[in-house]
Amino acid sequence: MNIPVAEAKARFSELVKRAQAGEEIVVTRHGKPVARVVPAAVEDELPRIGALKGLIRIADDFDAPLEEFAEYMK
C-alpha cells in the first residue's frame, strides 16, 4: 500500500495495526517512496529448559577421578 506522508500522519495508528498484521506500507512524498512501515522482526526466544537437548554430550567418565589428582585422593 502506498500512502502520502500527510495521510500517513492522520492514519498512523491504523497503519501500524496493518503492518503488525503483515502488510507493508510505503510512505510517499510527491509520489516518491520515502519510508516503509513493516512488521517488526520477532526473535524466537530459546526455551531455557531443554534448549540444548541433543547438542551437548557428557562423557561417560566425566566424574571419574583425574590421574593428576590421585595423590590428593589418598
One Martini backbone bead per residue (centre of mass of N, CA, C, O) as a GRO file, in nm:
protein
   74
    1MET     BB    1   0.096   0.036   0.024
    2ASN     BB    2   0.033   0.369  -0.067
    3ILE     BB    3   0.122   0.678   0.120
    4PRO     BB    4   0.099   0.981   0.218
    5VAL     BB    5   0.224   1.161   0.469
    6ALA     BB    6  -0.032   1.310   0.565
    7GLU     BB    7  -0.206   1.051   0.583
    8ALA     BB    8  -0.020   0.893   0.774
    9LYS     BB    9  -0.050   1.080   1.016
   10ALA     BB   10  -0.367   1.040   1.044
   11ARG     BB   11  -0.322   0.690   1.017
   12PHE     BB   12  -0.104   0.552   1.198
   13SER     BB   13  -0.246   0.337   1.374
   14GLU     BB   14  -0.356   0.175   1.135
   15LEU     BB   15  -0.080   0.116   1.000
   16VAL     BB   16   0.039  -0.044   1.232
   17LYS     BB   17  -0.172  -0.270   1.234
   18ARG     BB   18  -0.119  -0.361   0.942
   19ALA     BB   19   0.179  -0.429   0.982
   20GLN     BB   20   0.135  -0.635   1.210
   21ALA     BB   21  -0.032  -0.820   0.995
   22GLY     BB   22   0.197  -0.790   0.729
   23GLU     BB   23   0.195  -0.521   0.602
   24GLU     BB   24   0.317  -0.299   0.353
   25ILE     BB   25   0.411   0.045   0.395
   26VAL     BB   26   0.431   0.324   0.172
   27VAL     BB   27   0.584   0.629   0.201
   28THR     BB   28   0.504   0.941   0.042
   29ARG     BB   29   0.662   1.206  -0.163
   30HIS     BB   30   0.557   1.314  -0.444
   31GLY     BB   31   0.536   0.988  -0.526
   32LYS     BB   32   0.784   0.912  -0.343
   33PRO     BB   33   0.963   0.704  -0.172
   34VAL     BB   34   1.063   0.733   0.200
   35ALA     BB   35   0.904   0.489   0.345
   36ARG     BB   36   0.860   0.208   0.576
   37VAL     BB   37   0.602  -0.010   0.701
   38VAL     BB   38   0.685  -0.283   0.911
   39PRO     BB   39   0.722  -0.559   1.057
   40ALA     BB   40   0.860  -0.679   1.318
   41ALA     BB   41   1.110  -0.865   1.418
   42VAL     BB   42   1.093  -1.190   1.554
   43GLU     BB   43   1.245  -1.335   1.822
   44ASP     BB   44   1.321  -1.642   1.915
   45GLU     BB   45   1.302  -1.792   2.211
   46LEU     BB   46   1.471  -1.988   2.404
   47PRO     BB   47   1.433  -2.236   2.589
   48ARG     BB   48   1.580  -2.312   2.884
   49ILE     BB   49   1.457  -2.590   2.899
   50GLY     BB   50   1.611  -2.796   2.663
   51ALA     BB   51   1.764  -2.622   2.437
   52LEU     BB   52   2.030  -2.844   2.416
   53LYS     BB   53   1.908  -3.094   2.330
   54GLY     BB   54   2.147  -3.302   2.164
   55LEU     BB   55   2.418  -3.096   2.176
   56ILE     BB   56   2.511  -3.231   2.445
   57ARG     BB   57   2.794  -3.413   2.576
   58ILE     BB   58   2.867  -3.651   2.827
   59ALA     BB   59   3.100  -3.816   2.951
   60ASP     BB   60   3.132  -4.112   3.118
   61ASP     BB   61   3.409  -3.987   3.278
   62PHE     BB   62   3.348  -3.709   3.411
   63ASP     BB   63   3.357  -3.813   3.740
   64ALA     BB   64   3.631  -3.911   3.728
   65PRO     BB   65   3.924  -3.941   3.842
   66LEU     BB   66   4.218  -3.778   3.827
   67GLU     BB   67   4.545  -3.847   3.793
   68GLU     BB   68   4.666  -3.567   3.898
   69PHE     BB   69   4.489  -3.625   4.191
   70ALA     BB   70   4.567  -3.895   4.336
   71GLU     BB   71   4.741  -3.787   4.584
   72TYR     BB   72   4.482  -3.635   4.715
   73MET     BB   73   4.297  -3.914   4.752
   74LYS     BB   74   4.461  -4.063   5.003
   0.00000   0.00000   0.00000
